[in-house]
Amino acid sequence: MKRRSSLAVVFLVLALAACEKDGATPKSSGDLSADDKAQFAVLPSGATAVFGGNYLRLQNFMSSTLGKTTTAILEKYDGPERMAEWTKCFLVNRNLRIAGAANVTGTKGLDLRMVWSGMTLDDVATCAAKGSLKTTLSDDKQFLTVELPAPLGTQGYLVTSTGAIYVRQSMVISAALVMTPSSRTDLDADLKVAAASNVLSDTKMMALIAKADRTKTLWFVGSGAGTAAATKLGDVVGSFDIDDGIAVDVSAQVLDDAMLGKLEGGVAELKKMSDQLPGNMKEIVSQLQFSRKGDRARFAIKVNDKQLADLVKQAGMFGIH
């Protein structure tokens, strides 16, 4: 039981960690490019978090340990190959660009909105065919539905006025994930809202975006404001990078000083107990970096592909999937 608890602690820290060096904030990329701005202009303002990515760095994802593990998880949804082939089809598209926004609703709800450019509805239909997924195209050829395996349900894809594709998925995160697909009416309503007020008009979110290192495979920024964590969590800036393993970089404003102290002490304690951890977890934990400046905390770690493979294997041995 003690060993299993140690594993749980390690995975929690990995979820909060990153790969940069010193300081309490990661490297920043400054203002968005014109192409990025065109994407975020389609997403309504008021998001809890927004994200984007450097998708050229995802080309070798499916051959990595993390990619293979993801494929194995996807195949459990509805038989071998279906979701894996659907997902791989998107990842090999070198023209694909994605921007997204997430809104936390209540304590368990999440609305996820995304806009895709560099891909057409015909491309989406082709990917669906590779996964043997049923599609339906509207008469005006501007809206496509894809019937995904449970619990994902039927997903709608709407062409915007710029030719990009807009997607929205609502979910309740619980023991059994509950997904609520969006209709064309829902998507049209979102685009009307974004035309009046979008991410680009959210000055605070734009300031956070400028602080993110957008050269990484995936980056994200957000705030705990307006959520159940508002009294404890402020601004968050982070990234995931996939290159011979995975590196995660998270800088967070922790508003509860006692909580920040416990967090700092917890990382120190984890490093002390690293000798008791199984396999190569000792080496992984030793690479964990933590820095604190005022009310900001930063975690930094990189797990290479071999270490990640060993970690996945050890997690399976202890029943963690």
Contacts in CASP RR format, 6 or more apart in sequence:
PFRMAT RR
TARGET T0000
AUTHOR 0000-0000-0000
METHOD contacts of the structure
MODEL  1
MKRRSSLAVVFLVLALAACEKDGATPKSSGDLSADDKAQFAVLPSGATAV
FGGNYLRLQNFMSSTLGKTTTAILEKYDGPERMAEWTKCFLVNRNLRIAG
AANVTGTKGLDLRMVWSGMTLDDVATCAAKGSLKTTLSDDKQFLTVELPA
PLGTQGYLVTSTGAIYVRQSMVISAALVMTPSSRTDLDADLKVAAASNVL
SDTKMMALIAKADRTKTLWFVGSGAGTAAATKLGDVVGSFDIDDGIAVDV
SAQVLDDAMLGKLEGGVAELKKMSDQLPGNMKEIVSQLQFSRKGDRARFA
IKVNDKQLADLVKQAGMFGIH
2 276 0 8 1.000
3 278 0 8 1.000
3 318 0 8 1.000
4 318 0 8 1.000
4 320 0 8 1.000
6 273 0 8 1.000
6 276 0 8 1.000
6 277 0 8 1.000
6 278 0 8 1.000
6 281 0 8 1.000
7 277 0 8 1.000
7 278 0 8 1.000
7 281 0 8 1.000
7 314 0 8 1.000
7 315 0 8 1.000
7 318 0 8 1.000
7 320 0 8 1.000
8 320 0 8 1.000
9 270 0 8 1.000
10 270 0 8 1.000
10 277 0 8 1.000
10 281 0 8 1.000
10 284 0 8 1.000
10 285 0 8 1.000
11 315 0 8 1.000
11 320 0 8 1.000
13 267 0 8 1.000
13 270 0 8 1.000
13 285 0 8 1.000
13 288 0 8 1.000
13 299 0 8 1.000
13 301 0 8 1.000
14 248 0 8 1.000
14 284 0 8 1.000
14 301 0 8 1.000
14 303 0 8 1.000
15 248 0 8 1.000
16 248 0 8 1.000
16 250 0 8 1.000
16 252 0 8 1.000
16 299 0 8 1.000
17 248 0 8 1.000
17 249 0 8 1.000
17 250 0 8 1.000
17 288 0 8 1.000
17 299 0 8 1.000
17 300 0 8 1.000
17 301 0 8 1.000
18 26 0 8 1.000
18 238 0 8 1.000
18 239 0 8 1.000
18 247 0 8 1.000
18 248 0 8 1.000
18 249 0 8 1.000
18 250 0 8 1.000
18 251 0 8 1.000
18 289 0 8 1.000
18 298 0 8 1.000
18 299 0 8 1.000
18 300 0 8 1.000
18 301 0 8 1.000
19 241 0 8 1.000
19 247 0 8 1.000
19 248 0 8 1.000
19 249 0 8 1.000
19 300 0 8 1.000
19 301 0 8 1.000
19 302 0 8 1.000
20 26 0 8 1.000
20 27 0 8 1.000
20 213 0 8 1.000
20 249 0 8 1.000
20 298 0 8 1.000
20 300 0 8 1.000
21 289 0 8 1.000
21 300 0 8 1.000
22 291 0 8 1.000
23 291 0 8 1.000
23 293 0 8 1.000
23 298 0 8 1.000
24 251 0 8 1.000
24 291 0 8 1.000
24 292 0 8 1.000
24 293 0 8 1.000
24 294 0 8 1.000
24 296 0 8 1.000
24 297 0 8 1.000
24 298 0 8 1.000
25 211 0 8 1.000
25 237 0 8 1.000
25 251 0 8 1.000
25 296 0 8 1.000
25 298 0 8 1.000
26 211 0 8 1.000
26 212 0 8 1.000
26 213 0 8 1.000
26 237 0 8 1.000
26 238 0 8 1.000
26 239 0 8 1.000
26 249 0 8 1.000
26 251 0 8 1.000
26 298 0 8 1.000
27 213 0 8 1.000
27 215 0 8 1.000
28 210 0 8 1.000
28 211 0 8 1.000
28 212 0 8 1.000
28 213 0 8 1.000
29 210 0 8 1.000
29 212 0 8 1.000
29 213 0 8 1.000
29 214 0 8 1.000
29 215 0 8 1.000
30 209 0 8 1.000
30 210 0 8 1.000
30 211 0 8 1.000
31 210 0 8 1.000
32 40 0 8 1.000
32 206 0 8 1.000
32 209 0 8 1.000
32 210 0 8 1.000
35 97 0 8 1.000
35 117 0 8 1.000
36 97 0 8 1.000
36 99 0 8 1.000
36 214 0 8 1.000
37 200 0 8 1.000
38 117 0 8 1.000
38 162 0 8 1.000
38 164 0 8 1.000
39 97 0 8 1.000
39 98 0 8 1.000
39 99 0 8 1.000
39 100 0 8 1.000
39 115 0 8 1.000
39 117 0 8 1.000
39 164 0 8 1.000
40 50 0 8 1.000
40 99 0 8 1.000
40 115 0 8 1.000
40 198 0 8 1.000
40 199 0 8 1.000
40 200 0 8 1.000
40 209 0 8 1.000
41 194 0 8 1.000
41 198 0 8 1.000
41 199 0 8 1.000
41 200 0 8 1.000
42 99 0 8 1.000
42 115 0 8 1.000
42 160 0 8 1.000
42 162 0 8 1.000
42 164 0 8 1.000
42 166 0 8 1.000
42 191 0 8 1.000
42 194 0 8 1.000
42 198 0 8 1.000
43 50 0 8 1.000
43 99 0 8 1.000
43 100 0 8 1.000
43 101 0 8 1.000
43 113 0 8 1.000
43 115 0 8 1.000
43 194 0 8 1.000
43 198 0 8 1.000
43 199 0 8 1.000
44 101 0 8 1.000
44 113 0 8 1.000
44 190 0 8 1.000
44 193 0 8 1.000
44 194 0 8 1.000
44 197 0 8 1.000
44 198 0 8 1.000
44 199 0 8 1.000
45 194 0 8 1.000
45 197 0 8 1.000
45 198 0 8 1.000
45 199 0 8 1.000
45 201 0 8 1.000
45 202 0 8 1.000
45 205 0 8 1.000
46 103 0 8 1.000
46 202 0 8 1.000
46 205 0 8 1.000
47 101 0 8 1.000
47 102 0 8 1.000
47 103 0 8 1.000
47 113 0 8 1.000
47 199 0 8 1.000
47 202 0 8 1.000
47 205 0 8 1.000
47 222 0 8 1.000
48 102 0 8 1.000
48 103 0 8 1.000
48 104 0 8 1.000
48 222 0 8 1.000
48 223 0 8 1.000
48 224 0 8 1.000
48 226 0 8 1.000
48 227 0 8 1.000
49 101 0 8 1.000
49 102 0 8 1.000
49 220 0 8 1.000
49 221 0 8 1.000
49 222 0 8 1.000
49 223 0 8 1.000
49 236 0 8 1.000
50 99 0 8 1.000
50 100 0 8 1.000
50 101 0 8 1.000
50 102 0 8 1.000
50 199 0 8 1.000
50 205 0 8 1.000
50 209 0 8 1.000
50 220 0 8 1.000
50 221 0 8 1.000
50 222 0 8 1.000
51 99 0 8 1.000
51 100 0 8 1.000
51 101 0 8 1.000
51 102 0 8 1.000
51 218 0 8 1.000
51 219 0 8 1.000
51 220 0 8 1.000
51 221 0 8 1.000
52 98 0 8 1.000
52 99 0 8 1.000
52 100 0 8 1.000
52 214 0 8 1.000
52 218 0 8 1.000
52 219 0 8 1.000
52 220 0 8 1.000
53 97 0 8 1.000
53 98 0 8 1.000
53 214 0 8 1.000
53 216 0 8 1.000
53 217 0 8 1.000
53 218 0 8 1.000
53 219 0 8 1.000
54 214 0 8 1.000
54 215 0 8 1.000
54 216 0 8 1.000
54 217 0 8 1.000
54 218 0 8 1.000
55 91 0 8 1.000
55 93 0 8 1.000
55 94 0 8 1.000
55 96 0 8 1.000
55 97 0 8 1.000
55 98 0 8 1.000
56 94 0 8 1.000
57 216 0 8 1.000
57 217 0 8 1.000
57 241 0 8 1.000
57 242 0 8 1.000
57 243 0 8 1.000
58 91 0 8 1.000
58 217 0 8 1.000
58 242 0 8 1.000
59 91 0 8 1.000
59 92 0 8 1.000
59 94 0 8 1.000
60 242 0 8 1.000
61 67 0 8 1.000
61 91 0 8 1.000
61 217 0 8 1.000
61 242 0 8 1.000
62 68 0 8 1.000
62 70 0 8 1.000
62 71 0 8 1.000
62 87 0 8 1.000
62 88 0 8 1.000
62 91 0 8 1.000
64 242 0 8 1.000
64 245 0 8 1.000
64 305 0 8 1.000
65 245 0 8 1.000
65 305 0 8 1.000
65 308 0 8 1.000
65 309 0 8 1.000
65 312 0 8 1.000
66 242 0 8 1.000
66 245 0 8 1.000
66 246 0 8 1.000
66 308 0 8 1.000
69 312 0 8 1.000
70 87 0 8 1.000
71 84 0 8 1.000
71 87 0 8 1.000
71 88 0 8 1.000
74 83 0 8 1.000
74 84 0 8 1.000
74 87 0 8 1.000
75 81 0 8 1.000
75 82 0 8 1.000
75 83 0 8 1.000
75 84 0 8 1.000
77 83 0 8 1.000
77 149 0 8 1.000
77 150 0 8 1.000
77 152 0 8 1.000
78 149 0 8 1.000
78 150 0 8 1.000
79 149 0 8 1.000
81 131 0 8 1.000
81 132 0 8 1.000
82 131 0 8 1.000
82 132 0 8 1.000
82 133 0 8 1.000
82 149 0 8 1.000
83 131 0 8 1.000
83 148 0 8 1.000
83 149 0 8 1.000
85 127 0 8 1.000
85 130 0 8 1.000
85 131 0 8 1.000
85 132 0 8 1.000
86 127 0 8 1.000
86 128 0 8 1.000
86 130 0 8 1.000
86 131 0 8 1.000
86 133 0 8 1.000
86 148 0 8 1.000
88 130 0 8 1.000
89 126 0 8 1.000
89 127 0 8 1.000
89 130 0 8 1.000
89 131 0 8 1.000
90 96 0 8 1.000
90 119 0 8 1.000
90 127 0 8 1.000
93 118 0 8 1.000
93 119 0 8 1.000
93 123 0 8 1.000
95 118 0 8 1.000
95 119 0 8 1.000
96 116 0 8 1.000
96 117 0 8 1.000
96 118 0 8 1.000
96 119 0 8 1.000
97 116 0 8 1.000
97 117 0 8 1.000
97 118 0 8 1.000
98 114 0 8 1.000
98 115 0 8 1.000
98 116 0 8 1.000
99 114 0 8 1.000
99 115 0 8 1.000
100 112 0 8 1.000
100 113 0 8 1.000
100 114 0 8 1.000
100 115 0 8 1.000
101 112 0 8 1.000
101 113 0 8 1.000
101 114 0 8 1.000
101 199 0 8 1.000
102 110 0 8 1.000
102 111 0 8 1.000
102 112 0 8 1.000
102 113 0 8 1.000
103 110 0 8 1.000
103 111 0 8 1.000
103 113 0 8 1.000
104 110 0 8 1.000
104 224 0 8 1.000
104 226 0 8 1.000
104 227 0 8 1.000
104 228 0 8 1.000
105 111 0 8 1.000
105 170 0 8 1.000
106 227 0 8 1.000
106 228 0 8 1.000
107 228 0 8 1.000
108 172 0 8 1.000
108 173 0 8 1.000
108 174 0 8 1.000
109 170 0 8 1.000
109 171 0 8 1.000
109 172 0 8 1.000
109 173 0 8 1.000
110 170 0 8 1.000
110 171 0 8 1.000
110 172 0 8 1.000
110 173 0 8 1.000
111 168 0 8 1.000
111 169 0 8 1.000
111 170 0 8 1.000
112 168 0 8 1.000
112 169 0 8 1.000
112 170 0 8 1.000
112 171 0 8 1.000
113 166 0 8 1.000
113 167 0 8 1.000
113 168 0 8 1.000
113 190 0 8 1.000
114 166 0 8 1.000
114 167 0 8 1.000
114 168 0 8 1.000
115 160 0 8 1.000
115 164 0 8 1.000
115 165 0 8 1.000
115 166 0 8 1.000
115 167 0 8 1.000
116 164 0 8 1.000
116 165 0 8 1.000
116 166 0 8 1.000
116 167 0 8 1.000
117 162 0 8 1.000
117 163 0 8 1.000
117 164 0 8 1.000
117 165 0 8 1.000
118 164 0 8 1.000
119 165 0 8 1.000
120 165 0 8 1.000
121 137 0 8 1.000
121 141 0 8 1.000
121 142 0 8 1.000
121 144 0 8 1.000
121 157 0 8 1.000
121 159 0 8 1.000
121 165 0 8 1.000
124 135 0 8 1.000
124 144 0 8 1.000
124 146 0 8 1.000
124 157 0 8 1.000
124 165 0 8 1.000
125 135 0 8 1.000
125 137 0 8 1.000
125 144 0 8 1.000
125 146 0 8 1.000
128 134 0 8 1.000
128 135 0 8 1.000
128 146 0 8 1.000
129 135 0 8 1.000
133 146 0 8 1.000
133 147 0 8 1.000
133 148 0 8 1.000
134 146 0 8 1.000
134 147 0 8 1.000
135 144 0 8 1.000
135 145 0 8 1.000
135 146 0 8 1.000
135 147 0 8 1.000
136 144 0 8 1.000
136 145 0 8 1.000
137 143 0 8 1.000
137 144 0 8 1.000
138 144 0 8 1.000
138 184 0 8 1.000
142 158 0 8 1.000
142 159 0 8 1.000
143 156 0 8 1.000
143 157 0 8 1.000
143 158 0 8 1.000
143 159 0 8 1.000
143 184 0 8 1.000
143 187 0 8 1.000
144 156 0 8 1.000
144 157 0 8 1.000
145 154 0 8 1.000
145 155 0 8 1.000
145 156 0 8 1.000
145 157 0 8 1.000
146 154 0 8 1.000
146 155 0 8 1.000
146 156 0 8 1.000
146 157 0 8 1.000
147 153 0 8 1.000
147 154 0 8 1.000
148 154 0 8 1.000
148 155 0 8 1.000
151 176 0 8 1.000
151 177 0 8 1.000
151 178 0 8 1.000
151 179 0 8 1.000
152 169 0 8 1.000
152 179 0 8 1.000
153 179 0 8 1.000
153 181 0 8 1.000
154 181 0 8 1.000
155 167 0 8 1.000
155 169 0 8 1.000
155 181 0 8 1.000
156 167 0 8 1.000
156 181 0 8 1.000
156 182 0 8 1.000
156 183 0 8 1.000
156 184 0 8 1.000
156 187 0 8 1.000
157 165 0 8 1.000
157 166 0 8 1.000
157 167 0 8 1.000
158 165 0 8 1.000
158 166 0 8 1.000
158 167 0 8 1.000
158 184 0 8 1.000
158 187 0 8 1.000
158 188 0 8 1.000
158 191 0 8 1.000
159 165 0 8 1.000
159 166 0 8 1.000
160 166 0 8 1.000
160 191 0 8 1.000
161 191 0 8 1.000
166 187 0 8 1.000
166 190 0 8 1.000
166 191 0 8 1.000
167 182 0 8 1.000
167 187 0 8 1.000
168 182 0 8 1.000
168 186 0 8 1.000
168 187 0 8 1.000
168 190 0 8 1.000
169 179 0 8 1.000
169 180 0 8 1.000
169 181 0 8 1.000
169 182 0 8 1.000
170 179 0 8 1.000
170 180 0 8 1.000
170 181 0 8 1.000
170 182 0 8 1.000
171 177 0 8 1.000
171 178 0 8 1.000
171 179 0 8 1.000
171 180 0 8 1.000
172 178 0 8 1.000
172 180 0 8 1.000
182 190 0 8 1.000
199 205 0 8 1.000
199 206 0 8 1.000
199 209 0 8 1.000
200 206 0 8 1.000
204 223 0 8 1.000
205 221 0 8 1.000
205 222 0 8 1.000
208 221 0 8 1.000
208 222 0 8 1.000
208 223 0 8 1.000
208 235 0 8 1.000
208 237 0 8 1.000
209 221 0 8 1.000
211 221 0 8 1.000
211 237 0 8 1.000
212 219 0 8 1.000
212 220 0 8 1.000
212 221 0 8 1.000
212 237 0 8 1.000
212 238 0 8 1.000
212 239 0 8 1.000
213 219 0 8 1.000
213 238 0 8 1.000
213 239 0 8 1.000
213 249 0 8 1.000
216 239 0 8 1.000
216 240 0 8 1.000
216 241 0 8 1.000
216 249 0 8 1.000
217 239 0 8 1.000
217 240 0 8 1.000
217 241 0 8 1.000
217 242 0 8 1.000
217 243 0 8 1.000
218 239 0 8 1.000
218 240 0 8 1.000
218 241 0 8 1.000
219 238 0 8 1.000
219 239 0 8 1.000
219 240 0 8 1.000
220 236 0 8 1.000
220 237 0 8 1.000
220 238 0 8 1.000
220 239 0 8 1.000
221 235 0 8 1.000
221 236 0 8 1.000
221 237 0 8 1.000
221 238 0 8 1.000
222 235 0 8 1.000
222 236 0 8 1.000
222 237 0 8 1.000
223 233 0 8 1.000
223 234 0 8 1.000
223 235 0 8 1.000
223 236 0 8 1.000
224 230 0 8 1.000
224 233 0 8 1.000
224 234 0 8 1.000
224 236 0 8 1.000
225 234 0 8 1.000
227 233 0 8 1.000
231 255 0 8 1.000
231 256 0 8 1.000
232 254 0 8 1.000
232 255 0 8 1.000
232 256 0 8 1.000
232 259 0 8 1.000
233 252 0 8 1.000
233 253 0 8 1.000
233 254 0 8 1.000
233 255 0 8 1.000
234 252 0 8 1.000
234 253 0 8 1.000
234 254 0 8 1.000
234 255 0 8 1.000
235 252 0 8 1.000
235 253 0 8 1.000
236 250 0 8 1.000
236 251 0 8 1.000
236 252 0 8 1.000
236 253 0 8 1.000
237 250 0 8 1.000
237 251 0 8 1.000
237 252 0 8 1.000
238 248 0 8 1.000
238 249 0 8 1.000
238 250 0 8 1.000
238 251 0 8 1.000
239 248 0 8 1.000
239 249 0 8 1.000
240 246 0 8 1.000
240 247 0 8 1.000
240 248 0 8 1.000
240 249 0 8 1.000
241 247 0 8 1.000
241 248 0 8 1.000
241 249 0 8 1.000
244 304 0 8 1.000
244 305 0 8 1.000
245 302 0 8 1.000
245 303 0 8 1.000
245 304 0 8 1.000
245 305 0 8 1.000
245 307 0 8 1.000
245 308 0 8 1.000
246 302 0 8 1.000
246 303 0 8 1.000
246 308 0 8 1.000
247 301 0 8 1.000
247 302 0 8 1.000
247 303 0 8 1.000
248 299 0 8 1.000
248 301 0 8 1.000
249 298 0 8 1.000
249 299 0 8 1.000
249 300 0 8 1.000
250 298 0 8 1.000
250 299 0 8 1.000
251 296 0 8 1.000
251 297 0 8 1.000
251 298 0 8 1.000
252 296 0 8 1.000
252 297 0 8 1.000
252 298 0 8 1.000
253 295 0 8 1.000
253 296 0 8 1.000
254 260 0 8 1.000
254 263 0 8 1.000
254 295 0 8 1.000
254 296 0 8 1.000
254 297 0 8 1.000
255 295 0 8 1.000
257 295 0 8 1.000
260 292 0 8 1.000
260 295 0 8 1.000
260 297 0 8 1.000
263 297 0 8 1.000
264 290 0 8 1.000
264 292 0 8 1.000
264 297 0 8 1.000
267 288 0 8 1.000
267 290 0 8 1.000
267 299 0 8 1.000
268 290 0 8 1.000
270 285 0 8 1.000
270 288 0 8 1.000
271 285 0 8 1.000
271 286 0 8 1.000
271 288 0 8 1.000
274 281 0 8 1.000
274 282 0 8 1.000
274 285 0 8 1.000
274 286 0 8 1.000
275 282 0 8 1.000
277 285 0 8 1.000
278 314 0 8 1.000
279 310 0 8 1.000
279 314 0 8 1.000
280 307 0 8 1.000
280 310 0 8 1.000
280 311 0 8 1.000
281 311 0 8 1.000
281 314 0 8 1.000
283 307 0 8 1.000
284 301 0 8 1.000
284 303 0 8 1.000
284 307 0 8 1.000
284 311 0 8 1.000
287 301 0 8 1.000
287 302 0 8 1.000
287 303 0 8 1.000
288 299 0 8 1.000
288 300 0 8 1.000
288 301 0 8 1.000
289 298 0 8 1.000
289 299 0 8 1.000
289 300 0 8 1.000
289 301 0 8 1.000
290 297 0 8 1.000
290 298 0 8 1.000
290 299 0 8 1.000
290 300 0 8 1.000
291 297 0 8 1.000
291 298 0 8 1.000
291 300 0 8 1.000
292 298 0 8 1.000
303 311 0 8 1.000
315 321 0 8 1.000
END
